[in-house]
Amino acid sequence: MSNVIPLNFSARQACLINKALKERAKNTGASDKQRRHALVAVGLKALAEGRSTATAIALGNSDMRPRRLAAVSGFGPEAA
């Protein structure tokens, strides 16, 4: 027997998110791995939690944003 897992969103919503994240990844130079993570682990999860399609796209886009860490070279007034 197979199990049917009901989803809180439609296939159309998933396609819209996928299309938007593909376009964003192409424009920012994100890797395919980053795009898939943004889609599956962030975007579709947000939809499953009941958030809107626009929110899921925004969260996916922010997940693909490159992370930059500021290097701190000391403490005190000379560090600034």
DSSP file (Angstrom, degrees, kcal/mol; ACC not computed):
  #  RESIDUE AA STRUCTURE BP1 BP2  ACC     N-H-->O    O-->H-N    N-H-->O    O-->H-N    TCO  KAPPA ALPHA  PHI   PSI    X-CA   Y-CA   Z-CA
    1    1 A M              0   0    0      0, 0.0     2,-0.3     0, 0.0     0, 0.0   0.000 360.0 360.0 360.0 144.0    0.0    0.0    0.0
    2    2 A S        -     0   0    0      2,-0.0     2,-0.4     0, 0.0     0, 0.0  -0.810 360.0-128.0-108.2 152.9    1.1    3.5   -0.7
    3    3 A N        -     0   0    0     -2,-0.3     2,-0.6     2,-0.0     0, 0.0  -0.774  10.5-143.8 -99.3 143.3    0.5    6.5    1.4
    4    4 A V        -     0   0    0     -2,-0.4    -2,-0.0     2,-0.0     0, 0.0  -0.931  11.5-155.9-105.7 124.5   -1.0    9.7    0.1
    5    5 A I        -     0   0    0     -2,-0.6     2,-0.2     0, 0.0    -2,-0.0  -0.885  12.5-140.1-102.7 113.5    0.4   12.8    1.7
    6    6 A P        -     0   0    0      0, 0.0     2,-0.3     0, 0.0    -2,-0.0  -0.523  16.1-150.4 -73.7 137.2   -2.0   15.8    1.5
    7    7 A L        -     0   0    0     -2,-0.2    41,-0.0     2,-0.2     0, 0.0  -0.797  16.2-138.4-107.1 150.5   -0.3   19.1    0.8
    8    8 A N  S    S+     0   0    0     -2,-0.3     2,-0.3     2,-0.1    -1,-0.1   0.320  86.1  52.0 -87.2   8.5   -1.5   22.5    1.9
    9    9 A F  S    S-     0   0    0     35,-0.0     2,-0.2     3,-0.0    -2,-0.2  -0.928  81.7-111.8-141.7 164.3   -0.6   24.1   -1.5
   10   10 A S     >  -     0   0    0     -2,-0.3     4,-1.6     1,-0.1     5,-0.1  -0.496  28.0-114.3 -94.8 165.1   -1.3   23.4   -5.1
   11   11 A A  H  > S+     0   0    0      1,-0.2     4,-2.3     2,-0.2     5,-0.2   0.817 116.1  61.4 -65.7 -30.0    1.2   22.4   -7.8
   12   12 A R  H  > S+     0   0    0      2,-0.2     4,-2.2     1,-0.2    -1,-0.2   0.910 103.3  48.8 -62.9 -42.8    0.6   25.7   -9.5
   13   13 A Q  H  > S+     0   0    0      2,-0.2     4,-2.2     1,-0.2    -1,-0.2   0.909 110.6  50.8 -63.7 -41.8    2.0   27.5   -6.4
   14   14 A A  H  X S+     0   0    0     -4,-1.6     4,-2.4     1,-0.2    -2,-0.2   0.895 110.1  50.0 -63.5 -40.1    5.0   25.2   -6.3
   15   15 A C  H  X S+     0   0    0     -4,-2.3     4,-2.7     2,-0.2    -1,-0.2   0.893 109.0  52.0 -65.2 -39.7    5.7   25.9  -10.0
   16   16 A L  H  X S+     0   0    0     -4,-2.2     4,-2.3     2,-0.2    -2,-0.2   0.915 111.6  46.3 -63.1 -42.6    5.5   29.7   -9.5
   17   17 A I  H  X S+     0   0    0     -4,-2.2     4,-2.6     2,-0.2     5,-0.2   0.926 112.6  50.2 -65.4 -44.2    8.0   29.5   -6.6
   18   18 A N  H  X S+     0   0    0     -4,-2.4     4,-2.2     1,-0.2    -2,-0.2   0.920 111.6  48.3 -59.9 -44.8   10.3   27.3   -8.6
   19   19 A K  H  X S+     0   0    0     -4,-2.7     4,-2.0     2,-0.2    -1,-0.2   0.914 113.0  47.5 -63.1 -43.8   10.1   29.7  -11.6
   20   20 A A  H  X S+     0   0    0     -4,-2.3     4,-2.2     1,-0.2    -2,-0.2   0.906 113.1  47.7 -65.0 -42.0   10.8   32.8   -9.5
   21   21 A L  H  X S+     0   0    0     -4,-2.6     4,-2.5     2,-0.2    -1,-0.2   0.853 109.6  53.5 -70.4 -33.5   13.7   31.1   -7.7
   22   22 A K  H  X S+     0   0    0     -4,-2.2     4,-2.2    -5,-0.2    -1,-0.2   0.920 110.3  47.6 -63.1 -43.3   15.3   29.9  -11.0
   23   23 A E  H  X S+     0   0    0     -4,-2.0     4,-2.0     2,-0.2    -2,-0.2   0.920 113.4  47.3 -63.9 -43.9   15.1   33.5  -12.3
   24   24 A R  H  X S+     0   0    0     -4,-2.2     4,-2.0     1,-0.2     6,-0.3   0.899 111.5  50.7 -64.8 -41.2   16.7   34.9   -9.1
   25   25 A A  H  X>S+     0   0    0     -4,-2.5     4,-1.5     1,-0.2     5,-1.4   0.887 110.0  50.7 -64.8 -38.4   19.4   32.2   -9.1
   26   26 A K  H  <5S+     0   0    0     -4,-2.2    -1,-0.2     1,-0.2    -2,-0.2   0.903 113.0  46.0 -65.0 -40.5   20.2   33.0  -12.7
   27   27 A N  H  <5S+     0   0    0     -4,-2.0    -2,-0.2     1,-0.2    -1,-0.2   0.806 120.2  37.8 -73.3 -30.3   20.5   36.8  -12.0
   28   28 A T  H  <5S-     0   0    0     -4,-2.0    -1,-0.2    -5,-0.2    -2,-0.2   0.565 106.7-118.7 -99.1  -9.7   22.6   36.4   -8.8
   29   29 A G  T  <5 +     0   0    0     -4,-1.5    -3,-0.2     1,-0.2    -4,-0.1   0.752  51.9 166.2  78.9  23.7   24.8   33.5  -10.0
   30   30 A A      < -     0   0    0     -5,-1.4    -1,-0.2    -6,-0.3    35,-0.0  -0.418  37.4-109.6 -71.6 149.5   23.6   31.1   -7.3
   31   31 A S     >  -     0   0    0      1,-0.1     4,-2.2    -2,-0.1     5,-0.1  -0.269  22.9-111.6 -75.0 164.9   24.5   27.5   -7.7
   32   32 A D  H  > S+     0   0    0      1,-0.2     4,-2.6     2,-0.2     5,-0.2   0.854 119.4  55.6 -65.1 -34.1   21.9   24.8   -8.5
   33   33 A K  H  > S+     0   0    0      2,-0.2     4,-2.1     1,-0.2    -1,-0.2   0.908 107.8  48.0 -64.8 -42.0   22.5   23.3   -5.0
   34   34 A Q  H  > S+     0   0    0      2,-0.2     4,-2.4     1,-0.2    -2,-0.2   0.904 112.1  50.1 -63.9 -41.6   21.6   26.7   -3.4
   35   35 A R  H  X S+     0   0    0     -4,-2.2     4,-2.1     2,-0.2    -2,-0.2   0.919 110.4  48.8 -64.5 -44.2   18.5   27.1   -5.6
   36   36 A R  H  X S+     0   0    0     -4,-2.6     4,-3.0     2,-0.2     5,-0.5   0.901 111.6  49.8 -63.3 -39.9   17.3   23.6   -4.7
   37   37 A H  H  X>S+     0   0    0     -4,-2.1     4,-1.5     1,-0.2     5,-0.9   0.923 110.5  50.0 -63.7 -43.5   17.8   24.2   -1.0
   38   38 A A  I  <>S+     0   0    0     -4,-2.4     5,-3.0     3,-0.2     4,-0.3   0.861 116.4  43.2 -63.1 -35.1   15.9   27.5   -1.3
   39   39 A L  I  <>S+     0   0    0     -4,-2.1     5,-3.2     3,-0.2     6,-0.3   0.969 125.3  27.8 -74.2 -55.1   13.1   25.8   -3.1
   40   40 A V  I  <5S+     0   0    0     -4,-3.0     5,-0.4     3,-0.2    -3,-0.2   0.948 128.6  34.9 -78.1 -50.2   12.7   22.6   -1.0
   41   41 A A  I  <5S+     0   0    0     -4,-1.5    -3,-0.2    -5,-0.5    -1,-0.2   0.731 135.2  16.9 -82.2 -21.3   13.9   23.5    2.5
   42   42 A V  I  ><S+     0   0    0     -5,-0.9     4,-2.1    -4,-0.3    -3,-0.2   0.790 125.8  39.2-115.0 -59.2   12.7   27.1    2.6
   43   43 A G  I  ><S+     0   0    0     -5,-3.0     4,-1.9     2,-0.2    -3,-0.2   0.953 121.4  38.3 -65.2 -54.5   10.0   27.9   -0.1
   44   44 A L  H  ><S+     0   0    0     -5,-3.2     4,-2.4     1,-0.2    -1,-0.2   0.834 115.2  55.5 -68.9 -30.8    7.9   24.8   -0.1
   45   45 A K  H  > S+     0   0    0     -5,-0.4     4,-1.5    -6,-0.3    -1,-0.2   0.900 106.5  51.0 -66.1 -39.6    8.3   24.4    3.7
   46   46 A A  H  <>S+     0   0    0     -4,-2.1     5,-2.3     2,-0.2     4,-0.3   0.906 110.5  49.2 -63.7 -40.9    6.9   27.9    4.1
   47   47 A L  H ><5S+     0   0    0     -4,-1.9     3,-1.7     1,-0.2    -2,-0.2   0.921 108.5  52.8 -62.9 -43.2    3.9   27.0    1.8
   48   48 A A  H 3<5S+     0   0    0     -4,-2.4    -1,-0.2     1,-0.3    -2,-0.2   0.796 104.5  56.9 -63.1 -27.7    3.3   23.9    3.8
   49   49 A E  T 3<5S-     0   0    0     -4,-1.5    -1,-0.3    -5,-0.1    -2,-0.2   0.525 125.8-102.0 -80.7  -5.6    3.2   26.0    7.0
   50   50 A G  T < 5S+     0   0    0     -3,-1.7    -3,-0.2    -4,-0.3    -2,-0.1   0.566  73.3 142.0  99.1   9.5    0.4   28.1    5.5
   51   51 A R      < -     0   0    0     -5,-2.3    -1,-0.3    -6,-0.2    -2,-0.0  -0.368  55.4 -92.9 -79.7 165.4    2.4   31.2    4.4
   52   52 A S     >  -     0   0    0      1,-0.1     4,-2.1    -2,-0.1     5,-0.1  -0.241  28.6-112.9 -75.3 165.3    1.6   33.0    1.2
   53   53 A T  H  > S+     0   0    0      1,-0.2     4,-2.2     2,-0.2     5,-0.2   0.902 118.1  52.7 -63.3 -41.8    3.3   32.3   -2.2
   54   54 A A  H  > S+     0   0    0      1,-0.2     4,-2.4     2,-0.2    -1,-0.2   0.887 109.2  49.1 -63.0 -39.4    4.9   35.8   -2.1
   55   55 A T  H  > S+     0   0    0      2,-0.2     4,-2.6     1,-0.2    -1,-0.2   0.899 109.6  51.8 -66.4 -40.5    6.3   35.1    1.4
   56   56 A A  H  X S+     0   0    0     -4,-2.1     4,-2.1     2,-0.2    -2,-0.2   0.892 111.2  47.8 -63.7 -39.5    7.7   31.7    0.3
   57   57 A I  H  X S+     0   0    0     -4,-2.2     4,-2.7     2,-0.2    -2,-0.2   0.926 112.0  49.4 -65.6 -45.2    9.4   33.4   -2.7
   58   58 A A  H  X S+     0   0    0     -4,-2.4     4,-2.2     1,-0.2    -2,-0.2   0.898 112.0  47.9 -62.5 -41.0   10.9   36.1   -0.5
   59   59 A L  H  X S+     0   0    0     -4,-2.6     4,-1.5     2,-0.2    -1,-0.2   0.896 112.4  49.6 -66.8 -39.5   12.2   33.6    2.0
   60   60 A G  H  X S+     0   0    0     -4,-2.1     4,-1.2    -5,-0.2    -2,-0.2   0.905 110.7  50.1 -64.5 -41.8   13.7   31.5   -0.8
   61   61 A N  H  X S+     0   0    0     -4,-2.7     4,-0.5     1,-0.2     3,-0.4   0.909 110.1  49.7 -63.1 -41.9   15.4   34.6   -2.3
   62   62 A S  H >< S+     0   0    0     -4,-2.2     3,-0.5     1,-0.2    -1,-0.2   0.808 105.8  57.5 -68.6 -27.4   16.8   35.6    1.0
   63   63 A D  H 3< S+     0   0    0     -4,-1.5    -1,-0.2     1,-0.2    -2,-0.2   0.817 105.1  51.2 -70.5 -29.5   18.2   32.0    1.5
   64   64 A M  H 3< S+     0   0    0     -4,-1.2    -1,-0.2    -3,-0.4    -2,-0.2   0.553  83.7 114.6 -83.3  -7.6   20.1   32.3   -1.8
   65   65 A R  S << S-     0   0    0     -4,-0.5     2,-0.1    -3,-0.5    -3,-0.0  -0.405  77.2-109.1 -64.4 134.7   21.7   35.6   -0.7
   66   66 A P        -     0   0    0      0, 0.0     2,-0.5     0, 0.0    -1,-0.1  -0.407  29.9-131.7 -66.3 140.4   25.5   35.3   -0.3
   67   67 A R        -     0   0    0     -2,-0.1     2,-0.5    -3,-0.1    -3,-0.0  -0.812  21.6-168.7 -97.5 128.5   26.6   35.5    3.3
   68   68 A R        -     0   0    0     -2,-0.5     2,-0.5     2,-0.0     0, 0.0  -0.964   6.7-154.6-120.1 129.1   29.4   37.8    4.1
   69   69 A L        -     0   0    0     -2,-0.5     2,-0.4     0, 0.0    -2,-0.0  -0.872  15.9-131.8-103.6 131.9   31.2   37.8    7.4
   70   70 A A        -     0   0    0     -2,-0.5     2,-0.5     1,-0.0    -2,-0.0  -0.670  20.5-131.1 -81.8 131.1   32.9   40.9    8.6
   71   71 A A        -     0   0    0     -2,-0.4     2,-0.6     2,-0.0    -1,-0.0  -0.698  15.3-151.3 -84.1 129.2   36.4   40.3    9.9
   72   72 A V        -     0   0    0     -2,-0.5     2,-0.4     1,-0.0     3,-0.1  -0.889  10.1-171.5-102.5 124.6   37.1   41.9   13.2
   73   73 A S        -     0   0    0     -2,-0.6     2,-0.2     6,-0.2    -2,-0.0  -0.516  57.7 -37.6-116.7  64.9   40.7   42.8   13.7
   74   74 A G        -     0   0    0     -2,-0.4     2,-0.3     5,-0.0    -1,-0.1  -0.536  65.2 -92.1 115.6 179.0   41.0   43.8   17.3
   75   75 A F  S    S+     0   0    0     -2,-0.2     3,-0.3    -3,-0.1     5,-0.0  -0.865  70.7  43.8-130.8 163.6   39.1   45.6   19.9
   76   76 A G  S >> S-     0   0    0     -2,-0.3     3,-1.2     1,-0.2     4,-0.5  -0.423 104.7 -41.4  96.3-172.7   38.9   49.2   21.1
   77   77 A P  G >4 S+     0   0    0      0, 0.0     3,-0.7     0, 0.0    -1,-0.2   0.791 131.3  59.2 -65.8 -29.0   38.8   52.5   19.3
   78   78 A E  G 34 S+     0   0    0     -3,-0.3    -2,-0.1     1,-0.2    -3,-0.0   0.694  93.4  67.9 -74.7 -16.4   41.4   51.5   16.7
   79   79 A A  G <4        0   0    0     -3,-1.2    -6,-0.2     1,-0.3    -1,-0.2   0.790 360.0 360.0 -71.2 -27.8   39.2   48.5   15.6
   80   80 A A    <<        0   0    0     -3,-0.7    -1,-0.3    -4,-0.5    -2,-0.2   0.476 360.0 360.0 -78.2 360.0   36.7   50.9   14.1
